[in-house]
Amino acid sequence: MIKKFAALLLALSLCAGSLASCAGKDDGKDSKAESVTAEQDTTAAEDDAGPAGPVQEEVLPVASLTVDGKEIDTANYTMMTVDGIDISFDEFRFYYFYNLDSYKQNYGVTEDALRDNQVAYNSFLSEVVRAIKQELVTDKLAAEHGIVLDDEDQQVVDNNMQNAKANYDSEEEFQKDMQRAHLTEEIYKKMFVRAQTYNKVMSTLFANDGEFATSHDDFLKMIQDPEQYAHEVHIMIPFYSQAELDDSTAEGYDELTLSQKIGAKSAAYSALDDEAKETAKAKAKEVAEEALERAKNGEDFNKLVEEYGWDIGLEDPTKGYYMKKDNTGGYPEDLLDAAFSLKPGEVADTLVENDTFGYFIVKRIEPDMDYVNENIDSMIASNDQPAIQEKFTEIMDAMEVTYCDVWNKLTIDSIT
């Protein structure tokens, strides 16, 4: 369904990685395959049960706005104006149903529940407005800073639109999927435009020494300040690492990748009862204490990581992790505290126990400036993420909204 692909576009045009979810899109061929299967099943049933009635034709949603029993012409209708930007009925309608689907999936809220509770419905409308405001942050930043799409950008937009249509056997099938997703082709293309604008806003203002980005020079100073950043490497020994495997899983286990081993061990641990889990935890602690003792005795720490470690991010332990004091990266607090308590070259003399991840043996190391210089843009992006989010929220919260005349009369049955 095109809804899934629309969600991907929505995610591209929202604040970096935090304001929408995305999924893949089934193409027309897959839909046909499902239809053929359904027809085969129906045919088999007919052989057993005799002639069936006529096949019911799919009823596609048709856009409409009805208030107090009167249908309103939505051809050029503005539902709301946000800081001078008009939101048409068609654009509002997409976000309306996109958020309604989210309400159903995430909270189990139905149309009937919103029909019976106007307060809940008004709260839902507020979420729709918020989603639209989030989208418009991109437009506002682009307008305020003179960022426009050039011919090359427009070509990207056109190519994306053409590729989307290429998934369908006909224009008719494409338009049907548009209807199913409560979209118009104009709004769909607008999503591609906003996604490309978002990319340009981010690269212009929030990266490459842009106005809101940490400069390369400032970041290089930060990364070398031991009070702001700690470069650490650790041996992680999770509780699940000591779960026993059944015979079928154990066979060929040694040939698995680390990721596959983690999956197998995690599944085995999850299936244990409380007593067996405590036994696995105790065994994990014994292994961790053994690794810690070897580290304290001066054995090569990276080799110990390779021998004992379960952190998939440290399959190459020479890279380690760069942790910021304010924990921008979202590391376990006890791990972060342990890293900052050490001087470069030191190994913590006690285990760090974490209820989620298990046991850590922590070593702080000097920043690898060759690595930093090679990866500085992505590291700055991670460093700046909280400030970027704060900036987007600040702009969004300052937006003024003017609603259409019928706004306060809307009900769950008003929009189709």
Contacts in CASP RR format, 6 or more apart in sequence:
PFRMAT RR
TARGET T0000
AUTHOR 0000-0000-0000
METHOD contacts of the structure
MODEL  1
MIKKFAALLLALSLCAGSLASCAGKDDGKDSKAESVTAEQDTTAAEDDAG
PAGPVQEEVLPVASLTVDGKEIDTANYTMMTVDGIDISFDEFRFYYFYNL
DSYKQNYGVTEDALRDNQVAYNSFLSEVVRAIKQELVTDKLAAEHGIVLD
DEDQQVVDNNMQNAKANYDSEEEFQKDMQRAHLTEEIYKKMFVRAQTYNK
VMSTLFANDGEFATSHDDFLKMIQDPEQYAHEVHIMIPFYSQAELDDSTA
EGYDELTLSQKIGAKSAAYSALDDEAKETAKAKAKEVAEEALERAKNGED
FNKLVEEYGWDIGLEDPTKGYYMKKDNTGGYPEDLLDAAFSLKPGEVADT
LVENDTFGYFIVKRIEPDMDYVNENIDSMIASNDQPAIQEKFTEIMDAME
VTYCDVWNKLTIDSIT
1 25 0 8 1.000
1 26 0 8 1.000
1 177 0 8 1.000
1 180 0 8 1.000
1 181 0 8 1.000
2 25 0 8 1.000
2 177 0 8 1.000
2 178 0 8 1.000
2 180 0 8 1.000
2 181 0 8 1.000
2 183 0 8 1.000
3 98 0 8 1.000
3 101 0 8 1.000
3 180 0 8 1.000
3 181 0 8 1.000
4 22 0 8 1.000
4 23 0 8 1.000
4 24 0 8 1.000
4 25 0 8 1.000
4 26 0 8 1.000
5 24 0 8 1.000
5 25 0 8 1.000
5 164 0 8 1.000
6 94 0 8 1.000
6 98 0 8 1.000
6 181 0 8 1.000
6 183 0 8 1.000
6 188 0 8 1.000
6 191 0 8 1.000
7 20 0 8 1.000
7 21 0 8 1.000
7 22 0 8 1.000
7 23 0 8 1.000
7 98 0 8 1.000
8 22 0 8 1.000
8 23 0 8 1.000
8 24 0 8 1.000
8 25 0 8 1.000
9 188 0 8 1.000
9 191 0 8 1.000
9 192 0 8 1.000
9 195 0 8 1.000
10 20 0 8 1.000
10 22 0 8 1.000
10 98 0 8 1.000
10 135 0 8 1.000
10 191 0 8 1.000
11 17 0 8 1.000
11 19 0 8 1.000
11 20 0 8 1.000
11 21 0 8 1.000
11 22 0 8 1.000
12 22 0 8 1.000
12 195 0 8 1.000
12 198 0 8 1.000
12 199 0 8 1.000
13 135 0 8 1.000
13 138 0 8 1.000
13 191 0 8 1.000
13 194 0 8 1.000
13 195 0 8 1.000
13 197 0 8 1.000
13 198 0 8 1.000
14 20 0 8 1.000
14 134 0 8 1.000
14 135 0 8 1.000
14 198 0 8 1.000
15 134 0 8 1.000
15 137 0 8 1.000
15 388 0 8 1.000
15 389 0 8 1.000
15 392 0 8 1.000
16 202 0 8 1.000
16 381 0 8 1.000
16 385 0 8 1.000
16 388 0 8 1.000
16 389 0 8 1.000
18 389 0 8 1.000
19 134 0 8 1.000
25 167 0 8 1.000
27 167 0 8 1.000
27 168 0 8 1.000
28 167 0 8 1.000
28 168 0 8 1.000
28 169 0 8 1.000
28 173 0 8 1.000
29 169 0 8 1.000
32 169 0 8 1.000
42 52 0 8 1.000
45 52 0 8 1.000
46 52 0 8 1.000
60 176 0 8 1.000
60 179 0 8 1.000
60 180 0 8 1.000
61 179 0 8 1.000
61 180 0 8 1.000
61 182 0 8 1.000
61 416 0 8 1.000
62 179 0 8 1.000
62 416 0 8 1.000
63 74 0 8 1.000
63 89 0 8 1.000
63 90 0 8 1.000
63 93 0 8 1.000
63 182 0 8 1.000
63 416 0 8 1.000
64 71 0 8 1.000
64 74 0 8 1.000
64 415 0 8 1.000
64 416 0 8 1.000
65 71 0 8 1.000
65 72 0 8 1.000
65 74 0 8 1.000
65 77 0 8 1.000
65 89 0 8 1.000
65 406 0 8 1.000
65 414 0 8 1.000
65 415 0 8 1.000
66 72 0 8 1.000
66 413 0 8 1.000
66 414 0 8 1.000
66 416 0 8 1.000
67 406 0 8 1.000
67 409 0 8 1.000
67 410 0 8 1.000
67 414 0 8 1.000
68 409 0 8 1.000
72 406 0 8 1.000
74 89 0 8 1.000
74 90 0 8 1.000
76 88 0 8 1.000
77 88 0 8 1.000
77 89 0 8 1.000
77 404 0 8 1.000
78 86 0 8 1.000
78 87 0 8 1.000
78 88 0 8 1.000
78 89 0 8 1.000
78 404 0 8 1.000
79 87 0 8 1.000
79 88 0 8 1.000
79 89 0 8 1.000
79 91 0 8 1.000
79 92 0 8 1.000
79 403 0 8 1.000
79 404 0 8 1.000
79 407 0 8 1.000
80 86 0 8 1.000
80 87 0 8 1.000
80 92 0 8 1.000
80 129 0 8 1.000
80 132 0 8 1.000
80 401 0 8 1.000
80 402 0 8 1.000
80 403 0 8 1.000
80 404 0 8 1.000
80 407 0 8 1.000
81 87 0 8 1.000
81 401 0 8 1.000
81 402 0 8 1.000
82 132 0 8 1.000
82 133 0 8 1.000
82 136 0 8 1.000
82 399 0 8 1.000
82 400 0 8 1.000
82 401 0 8 1.000
83 136 0 8 1.000
83 140 0 8 1.000
83 399 0 8 1.000
83 400 0 8 1.000
85 136 0 8 1.000
85 139 0 8 1.000
85 140 0 8 1.000
87 132 0 8 1.000
90 184 0 8 1.000
90 186 0 8 1.000
90 187 0 8 1.000
91 132 0 8 1.000
91 187 0 8 1.000
91 190 0 8 1.000
92 128 0 8 1.000
92 132 0 8 1.000
93 182 0 8 1.000
93 415 0 8 1.000
94 181 0 8 1.000
94 182 0 8 1.000
94 183 0 8 1.000
94 187 0 8 1.000
95 128 0 8 1.000
95 131 0 8 1.000
95 132 0 8 1.000
95 135 0 8 1.000
96 128 0 8 1.000
96 182 0 8 1.000
96 415 0 8 1.000
97 182 0 8 1.000
98 131 0 8 1.000
98 182 0 8 1.000
99 124 0 8 1.000
99 127 0 8 1.000
99 128 0 8 1.000
99 131 0 8 1.000
100 111 0 8 1.000
100 124 0 8 1.000
103 109 0 8 1.000
103 114 0 8 1.000
103 124 0 8 1.000
103 127 0 8 1.000
104 110 0 8 1.000
109 120 0 8 1.000
109 124 0 8 1.000
111 412 0 8 1.000
113 120 0 8 1.000
114 120 0 8 1.000
114 121 0 8 1.000
114 124 0 8 1.000
114 412 0 8 1.000
115 121 0 8 1.000
115 411 0 8 1.000
115 412 0 8 1.000
115 413 0 8 1.000
118 411 0 8 1.000
121 410 0 8 1.000
121 411 0 8 1.000
121 412 0 8 1.000
125 410 0 8 1.000
129 401 0 8 1.000
130 396 0 8 1.000
133 396 0 8 1.000
133 399 0 8 1.000
133 401 0 8 1.000
134 392 0 8 1.000
134 396 0 8 1.000
135 194 0 8 1.000
136 396 0 8 1.000
136 399 0 8 1.000
137 392 0 8 1.000
137 395 0 8 1.000
137 396 0 8 1.000
138 194 0 8 1.000
138 197 0 8 1.000
138 198 0 8 1.000
138 201 0 8 1.000
139 194 0 8 1.000
139 197 0 8 1.000
140 395 0 8 1.000
140 399 0 8 1.000
141 147 0 8 1.000
141 201 0 8 1.000
141 205 0 8 1.000
141 395 0 8 1.000
142 148 0 8 1.000
142 197 0 8 1.000
142 200 0 8 1.000
142 201 0 8 1.000
145 201 0 8 1.000
145 204 0 8 1.000
145 205 0 8 1.000
145 211 0 8 1.000
147 197 0 8 1.000
147 200 0 8 1.000
147 201 0 8 1.000
147 204 0 8 1.000
147 205 0 8 1.000
149 157 0 8 1.000
149 193 0 8 1.000
149 196 0 8 1.000
149 197 0 8 1.000
149 200 0 8 1.000
153 196 0 8 1.000
153 200 0 8 1.000
156 196 0 8 1.000
157 189 0 8 1.000
157 192 0 8 1.000
157 193 0 8 1.000
157 196 0 8 1.000
160 192 0 8 1.000
160 195 0 8 1.000
161 188 0 8 1.000
161 189 0 8 1.000
161 192 0 8 1.000
164 174 0 8 1.000
164 188 0 8 1.000
165 171 0 8 1.000
165 174 0 8 1.000
168 174 0 8 1.000
168 177 0 8 1.000
175 185 0 8 1.000
178 184 0 8 1.000
178 185 0 8 1.000
178 188 0 8 1.000
204 210 0 8 1.000
205 211 0 8 1.000
205 212 0 8 1.000
205 213 0 8 1.000
206 212 0 8 1.000
206 213 0 8 1.000
206 381 0 8 1.000
206 384 0 8 1.000
206 388 0 8 1.000
207 213 0 8 1.000
207 377 0 8 1.000
207 380 0 8 1.000
207 381 0 8 1.000
208 377 0 8 1.000
209 215 0 8 1.000
209 216 0 8 1.000
212 384 0 8 1.000
212 387 0 8 1.000
212 388 0 8 1.000
212 391 0 8 1.000
213 380 0 8 1.000
213 384 0 8 1.000
214 222 0 8 1.000
214 380 0 8 1.000
214 383 0 8 1.000
214 384 0 8 1.000
216 376 0 8 1.000
216 380 0 8 1.000
219 376 0 8 1.000
219 379 0 8 1.000
219 380 0 8 1.000
219 383 0 8 1.000
220 369 0 8 1.000
220 372 0 8 1.000
220 373 0 8 1.000
220 376 0 8 1.000
222 228 0 8 1.000
222 229 0 8 1.000
222 383 0 8 1.000
223 229 0 8 1.000
223 322 0 8 1.000
223 367 0 8 1.000
223 372 0 8 1.000
223 379 0 8 1.000
224 367 0 8 1.000
224 369 0 8 1.000
226 343 0 8 1.000
226 344 0 8 1.000
227 325 0 8 1.000
228 324 0 8 1.000
228 325 0 8 1.000
229 322 0 8 1.000
229 323 0 8 1.000
229 324 0 8 1.000
229 325 0 8 1.000
229 367 0 8 1.000
230 322 0 8 1.000
230 323 0 8 1.000
230 325 0 8 1.000
230 336 0 8 1.000
230 339 0 8 1.000
230 340 0 8 1.000
230 342 0 8 1.000
230 364 0 8 1.000
231 320 0 8 1.000
231 321 0 8 1.000
231 322 0 8 1.000
231 323 0 8 1.000
231 344 0 8 1.000
231 364 0 8 1.000
231 365 0 8 1.000
231 366 0 8 1.000
231 367 0 8 1.000
231 368 0 8 1.000
232 320 0 8 1.000
232 321 0 8 1.000
232 323 0 8 1.000
232 335 0 8 1.000
232 339 0 8 1.000
232 342 0 8 1.000
232 362 0 8 1.000
232 363 0 8 1.000
232 364 0 8 1.000
232 365 0 8 1.000
233 301 0 8 1.000
233 302 0 8 1.000
233 305 0 8 1.000
233 314 0 8 1.000
233 317 0 8 1.000
233 320 0 8 1.000
233 321 0 8 1.000
233 363 0 8 1.000
233 365 0 8 1.000
234 305 0 8 1.000
234 311 0 8 1.000
234 314 0 8 1.000
234 321 0 8 1.000
234 335 0 8 1.000
234 360 0 8 1.000
234 361 0 8 1.000
234 362 0 8 1.000
234 363 0 8 1.000
235 288 0 8 1.000
235 291 0 8 1.000
235 295 0 8 1.000
235 301 0 8 1.000
235 304 0 8 1.000
235 305 0 8 1.000
235 308 0 8 1.000
235 309 0 8 1.000
235 360 0 8 1.000
235 361 0 8 1.000
236 309 0 8 1.000
236 310 0 8 1.000
236 311 0 8 1.000
236 314 0 8 1.000
236 357 0 8 1.000
236 358 0 8 1.000
236 359 0 8 1.000
236 360 0 8 1.000
237 284 0 8 1.000
237 287 0 8 1.000
237 288 0 8 1.000
237 291 0 8 1.000
237 308 0 8 1.000
237 309 0 8 1.000
237 310 0 8 1.000
237 358 0 8 1.000
237 359 0 8 1.000
237 360 0 8 1.000
237 361 0 8 1.000
238 265 0 8 1.000
238 284 0 8 1.000
238 310 0 8 1.000
238 357 0 8 1.000
238 358 0 8 1.000
238 359 0 8 1.000
239 269 0 8 1.000
239 277 0 8 1.000
239 280 0 8 1.000
239 281 0 8 1.000
239 284 0 8 1.000
239 358 0 8 1.000
240 262 0 8 1.000
240 265 0 8 1.000
240 266 0 8 1.000
240 268 0 8 1.000
240 269 0 8 1.000
240 270 0 8 1.000
240 280 0 8 1.000
241 265 0 8 1.000
241 284 0 8 1.000
241 287 0 8 1.000
241 310 0 8 1.000
242 280 0 8 1.000
242 281 0 8 1.000
242 283 0 8 1.000
242 284 0 8 1.000
242 287 0 8 1.000
243 265 0 8 1.000
243 268 0 8 1.000
243 269 0 8 1.000
243 272 0 8 1.000
243 280 0 8 1.000
244 268 0 8 1.000
245 253 0 8 1.000
245 264 0 8 1.000
245 265 0 8 1.000
245 268 0 8 1.000
246 268 0 8 1.000
249 264 0 8 1.000
249 268 0 8 1.000
253 261 0 8 1.000
253 264 0 8 1.000
256 264 0 8 1.000
258 310 0 8 1.000
258 312 0 8 1.000
258 315 0 8 1.000
259 312 0 8 1.000
262 310 0 8 1.000
262 312 0 8 1.000
269 277 0 8 1.000
269 280 0 8 1.000
272 280 0 8 1.000
281 358 0 8 1.000
284 358 0 8 1.000
284 359 0 8 1.000
285 351 0 8 1.000
285 353 0 8 1.000
285 359 0 8 1.000
287 308 0 8 1.000
288 308 0 8 1.000
288 351 0 8 1.000
288 359 0 8 1.000
288 361 0 8 1.000
289 351 0 8 1.000
291 304 0 8 1.000
291 307 0 8 1.000
291 308 0 8 1.000
291 361 0 8 1.000
292 349 0 8 1.000
292 350 0 8 1.000
292 351 0 8 1.000
292 361 0 8 1.000
294 304 0 8 1.000
295 301 0 8 1.000
295 304 0 8 1.000
295 347 0 8 1.000
295 361 0 8 1.000
295 363 0 8 1.000
296 347 0 8 1.000
296 349 0 8 1.000
301 317 0 8 1.000
301 347 0 8 1.000
301 363 0 8 1.000
302 317 0 8 1.000
302 318 0 8 1.000
304 361 0 8 1.000
305 311 0 8 1.000
305 314 0 8 1.000
305 317 0 8 1.000
306 317 0 8 1.000
313 319 0 8 1.000
314 320 0 8 1.000
314 321 0 8 1.000
318 368 0 8 1.000
319 368 0 8 1.000
319 371 0 8 1.000
320 365 0 8 1.000
321 331 0 8 1.000
322 367 0 8 1.000
322 372 0 8 1.000
322 379 0 8 1.000
323 329 0 8 1.000
323 331 0 8 1.000
323 336 0 8 1.000
323 339 0 8 1.000
323 340 0 8 1.000
324 383 0 8 1.000
325 340 0 8 1.000
326 386 0 8 1.000
327 333 0 8 1.000
327 336 0 8 1.000
328 382 0 8 1.000
328 383 0 8 1.000
328 385 0 8 1.000
328 386 0 8 1.000
329 382 0 8 1.000
332 352 0 8 1.000
332 354 0 8 1.000
332 356 0 8 1.000
332 357 0 8 1.000
332 360 0 8 1.000
334 352 0 8 1.000
334 353 0 8 1.000
334 354 0 8 1.000
334 360 0 8 1.000
335 352 0 8 1.000
335 354 0 8 1.000
335 357 0 8 1.000
335 360 0 8 1.000
335 362 0 8 1.000
338 348 0 8 1.000
338 352 0 8 1.000
338 360 0 8 1.000
338 362 0 8 1.000
339 362 0 8 1.000
339 364 0 8 1.000
341 348 0 8 1.000
342 348 0 8 1.000
342 362 0 8 1.000
342 363 0 8 1.000
342 364 0 8 1.000
343 364 0 8 1.000
344 364 0 8 1.000
344 365 0 8 1.000
344 366 0 8 1.000
345 363 0 8 1.000
345 364 0 8 1.000
345 365 0 8 1.000
345 366 0 8 1.000
346 363 0 8 1.000
346 364 0 8 1.000
347 361 0 8 1.000
347 362 0 8 1.000
347 363 0 8 1.000
348 361 0 8 1.000
348 362 0 8 1.000
348 363 0 8 1.000
351 359 0 8 1.000
351 360 0 8 1.000
351 361 0 8 1.000
352 359 0 8 1.000
352 360 0 8 1.000
352 361 0 8 1.000
352 362 0 8 1.000
353 359 0 8 1.000
353 360 0 8 1.000
354 360 0 8 1.000
372 379 0 8 1.000
406 414 0 8 1.000
END
